[in-house]
Amino acid sequence: MADDDGTSLTIKERTMRFLEKAAEASIKCITPTLVTNMELHCRDAVNAAEKMNDMVYGI
């Protein structure tokens, strides 16, 4: 993959550009409620991991 001026991009640079495009496309969907829900989900996952509890995926 190359830049607009023909310069070859590193894997890291290609990944960053992909993530930037994904963020720009998704920013309209990110609401305060979604952020809060994800924060609580991550908190619960970290707490379960610290206690070595079983974790459920896909819910």
VMD Tcl script that builds the backbone (N, CA, C; Angstrom):
set m [mol new atoms 177]
animate dup $m
set s [atomselect $m all]
$s set {name element resname resid chain x y z} {
  {N N MET 1 A 0.860 -1.177 0.000}
  {CA C MET 1 A 0.000 0.000 0.000}
  {C C MET 1 A 0.899 1.230 0.000}
  {N N ALA 2 A 0.464 2.236 -0.737}
  {CA C ALA 2 A 1.271 3.445 -0.864}
  {C C ALA 2 A 0.451 4.674 -0.494}
  {N N ASP 3 A 1.179 5.720 -0.131}
  {CA C ASP 3 A 0.587 7.011 0.200}
  {C C ASP 3 A 0.158 7.711 -1.094}
  {N N ASP 4 A -0.464 8.881 -0.977}
  {CA C ASP 4 A -0.898 9.639 -2.150}
  {C C ASP 4 A 0.267 10.016 -3.058}
  {N N ASP 5 A 1.440 10.226 -2.465}
  {CA C ASP 5 A 2.610 10.603 -3.266}
  {C C ASP 5 A 3.462 9.397 -3.674}
  {N N GLY 6 A 2.977 8.183 -3.424}
  {CA C GLY 6 A 3.679 6.977 -3.851}
  {C C GLY 6 A 4.618 6.380 -2.831}
  {N N THR 7 A 4.743 6.987 -1.667}
  {CA C THR 7 A 5.612 6.475 -0.614}
  {C C THR 7 A 4.983 5.232 0.009}
  {N N SER 8 A 5.782 4.179 0.154}
  {CA C SER 8 A 5.277 2.951 0.775}
  {C C SER 8 A 4.990 3.191 2.248}
  {N N LEU 9 A 3.900 2.595 2.732}
  {CA C LEU 9 A 3.508 2.745 4.130}
  {C C LEU 9 A 3.912 1.505 4.913}
  {N N THR 10 A 4.292 1.716 6.156}
  {CA C THR 10 A 4.595 0.592 7.032}
  {C C THR 10 A 3.290 -0.042 7.494}
  {N N ILE 11 A 3.392 -1.233 8.033}
  {CA C ILE 11 A 2.202 -1.907 8.547}
  {C C ILE 11 A 1.574 -1.070 9.655}
  {N N LYS 12 A 2.416 -0.492 10.503}
  {CA C LYS 12 A 1.905 0.335 11.603}
  {C C LYS 12 A 1.138 1.546 11.066}
  {N N GLU 13 A 1.692 2.194 10.035}
  {CA C GLU 13 A 1.032 3.364 9.458}
  {C C GLU 13 A -0.281 2.971 8.781}
  {N N ARG 14 A -0.303 1.851 8.077}
  {CA C ARG 14 A -1.551 1.396 7.457}
  {C C ARG 14 A -2.605 1.099 8.515}
  {N N THR 15 A -2.171 0.465 9.607}
  {CA C THR 15 A -3.098 0.146 10.693}
  {C C THR 15 A -3.669 1.421 11.301}
  {N N MET 16 A -2.813 2.406 11.538}
  {CA C MET 16 A -3.279 3.671 12.120}
  {C C MET 16 A -4.277 4.365 11.200}
  {N N ARG 17 A -4.013 4.366 9.908}
  {CA C ARG 17 A -4.946 5.007 8.972}
  {C C ARG 17 A -6.287 4.277 8.947}
  {N N PHE 18 A -6.232 2.950 8.999}
  {CA C PHE 18 A -7.465 2.165 9.041}
  {C C PHE 18 A -8.269 2.501 10.294}
  {N N LEU 19 A -7.592 2.561 11.456}
  {CA C LEU 19 A -8.277 2.869 12.709}
  {C C LEU 19 A -8.841 4.287 12.709}
  {N N GLU 20 A -8.115 5.234 12.118}
  {CA C GLU 20 A -8.613 6.606 12.031}
  {C C GLU 20 A -9.881 6.676 11.181}
  {N N LYS 21 A -9.889 5.959 10.053}
  {CA C LYS 21 A -11.085 5.940 9.202}
  {C C LYS 21 A -12.257 5.291 9.929}
  {N N ALA 22 A -11.987 4.214 10.656}
  {CA C ALA 22 A -13.047 3.537 11.411}
  {C C ALA 22 A -13.605 4.458 12.492}
  {N N ALA 23 A -12.733 5.196 13.173}
  {CA C ALA 23 A -13.184 6.118 14.218}
  {C C ALA 23 A -14.035 7.237 13.624}
  {N N GLU 24 A -13.609 7.778 12.487}
  {CA C GLU 24 A -14.376 8.845 11.843}
  {C C GLU 24 A -15.760 8.355 11.429}
  {N N ALA 25 A -15.841 7.127 10.943}
  {CA C ALA 25 A -17.128 6.579 10.506}
  {C C ALA 25 A -18.040 6.270 11.689}
  {N N SER 26 A -17.458 5.935 12.836}
  {CA C SER 26 A -18.242 5.496 13.995}
  {C C SER 26 A -18.570 6.607 14.979}
  {N N ILE 27 A -17.948 7.758 14.858}
  {CA C ILE 27 A -18.072 8.802 15.876}
  {C C ILE 27 A -19.527 9.239 16.069}
  {N N LYS 28 A -20.350 9.144 15.025}
  {CA C LYS 28 A -21.760 9.547 15.140}
  {C C LYS 28 A -22.539 8.615 16.063}
  {N N CYS 29 A -22.061 7.381 16.199}
  {CA C CYS 29 A -22.782 6.370 16.986}
  {C C CYS 29 A -22.354 6.341 18.450}
  {N N ILE 30 A -21.273 7.023 18.781}
  {CA C ILE 30 A -20.746 6.975 20.143}
  {C C ILE 30 A -21.482 8.012 20.992}
  {N N THR 31 A -22.311 7.515 21.907}
  {CA C THR 31 A -23.113 8.386 22.763}
  {C C THR 31 A -22.599 8.288 24.201}
  {N N PRO 32 A -22.941 9.253 25.046}
  {CA C PRO 32 A -22.545 9.159 26.451}
  {C C PRO 32 A -23.045 7.874 27.117}
  {N N THR 33 A -24.241 7.432 26.749}
  {CA C THR 33 A -24.782 6.196 27.322}
  {C C THR 33 A -23.940 4.996 26.917}
  {N N LEU 34 A -23.551 4.938 25.654}
  {CA C LEU 34 A -22.709 3.840 25.176}
  {C C LEU 34 A -21.366 3.832 25.898}
  {N N VAL 35 A -20.775 5.000 26.063}
  {CA C VAL 35 A -19.487 5.096 26.755}
  {C C VAL 35 A -19.620 4.621 28.199}
  {N N THR 36 A -20.674 5.031 28.873}
  {CA C THR 36 A -20.898 4.609 30.259}
  {C C THR 36 A -21.096 3.106 30.347}
  {N N ASN 37 A -21.899 2.543 29.447}
  {CA C ASN 37 A -22.122 1.095 29.456}
  {C C ASN 37 A -20.826 0.323 29.226}
  {N N MET 38 A -20.004 0.790 28.304}
  {CA C MET 38 A -18.734 0.109 28.033}
  {C C MET 38 A -17.775 0.249 29.216}
  {N N GLU 39 A -17.796 1.408 29.859}
  {CA C GLU 39 A -16.954 1.615 31.036}
  {C C GLU 39 A -17.325 0.624 32.140}
  {N N LEU 40 A -18.610 0.467 32.389}
  {CA C LEU 40 A -19.064 -0.469 33.421}
  {C C LEU 40 A -18.752 -1.913 33.036}
  {N N HIS 41 A -18.917 -2.242 31.774}
  {CA C HIS 41 A -18.602 -3.587 31.290}
  {C C HIS 41 A -17.115 -3.895 31.500}
  {N N CYS 42 A -16.259 -2.947 31.145}
  {CA C CYS 42 A -14.813 -3.144 31.316}
  {C C CYS 42 A -14.447 -3.257 32.790}
  {N N ARG 43 A -15.067 -2.439 33.623}
  {CA C ARG 43 A -14.818 -2.517 35.059}
  {C C ARG 43 A -15.150 -3.901 35.593}
  {N N ASP 44 A -16.321 -4.417 35.207}
  {CA C ASP 44 A -16.736 -5.738 35.672}
  {C C ASP 44 A -15.800 -6.833 35.161}
  {N N ALA 45 A -15.341 -6.707 33.926}
  {CA C ALA 45 A -14.427 -7.706 33.364}
  {C C ALA 45 A -13.088 -7.701 34.092}
  {N N VAL 46 A -12.571 -6.521 34.401}
  {CA C VAL 46 A -11.303 -6.428 35.130}
  {C C VAL 46 A -11.455 -7.006 36.529}
  {N N ASN 47 A -12.550 -6.681 37.199}
  {CA C ASN 47 A -12.780 -7.217 38.544}
  {C C ASN 47 A -12.900 -8.734 38.520}
  {N N ALA 48 A -13.598 -9.284 37.527}
  {CA C ALA 48 A -13.735 -10.741 37.410}
  {C C ALA 48 A -12.383 -11.388 37.139}
  {N N ALA 49 A -11.567 -10.754 36.316}
  {CA C ALA 49 A -10.246 -11.303 36.006}
  {C C ALA 49 A -9.353 -11.304 37.242}
  {N N GLU 50 A -9.416 -10.238 38.022}
  {CA C GLU 50 A -8.601 -10.173 39.239}
  {C C GLU 50 A -8.977 -11.263 40.230}
  {N N LYS 51 A -10.266 -11.602 40.268}
  {CA C LYS 51 A -10.743 -12.637 41.191}
  {C C LYS 51 A -10.647 -14.036 40.585}
  {N N MET 52 A -10.160 -14.119 39.325}
  {CA C MET 52 A -10.052 -15.390 38.592}
  {C C MET 52 A -11.418 -16.038 38.391}
  {N N ASN 53 A -12.461 -15.236 38.278}
  {CA C ASN 53 A -13.811 -15.738 38.017}
  {C C ASN 53 A -13.954 -16.106 36.540}
  {N N ASP 54 A -14.896 -17.004 36.255}
  {CA C ASP 54 A -15.212 -17.313 34.869}
  {C C ASP 54 A -15.833 -16.082 34.225}
  {N N MET 55 A -15.525 -15.876 32.945}
  {CA C MET 55 A -16.082 -14.746 32.215}
  {C C MET 55 A -16.986 -15.262 31.112}
  {N N VAL 56 A -18.031 -14.506 30.822}
  {CA C VAL 56 A -18.975 -14.872 29.777}
  {C C VAL 56 A -18.747 -13.941 28.593}
  {N N TYR 57 A -18.624 -14.517 27.409}
  {CA C TYR 57 A -18.428 -13.730 26.196}
  {C C TYR 57 A -19.666 -13.817 25.327}
  {N N GLY 58 A -19.925 -12.758 24.572}
  {CA C GLY 58 A -20.991 -12.784 23.589}
  {C C GLY 58 A -22.366 -12.411 24.090}
  {N N ILE 59 A -22.440 -11.786 25.244}
  {CA C ILE 59 A -23.751 -11.385 25.761}
  {C C ILE 59 A -23.930 -9.906 25.537}
}
mol reanalyze $m
mol bondsrecalc $m
mol representation Tube
mol addrep $m
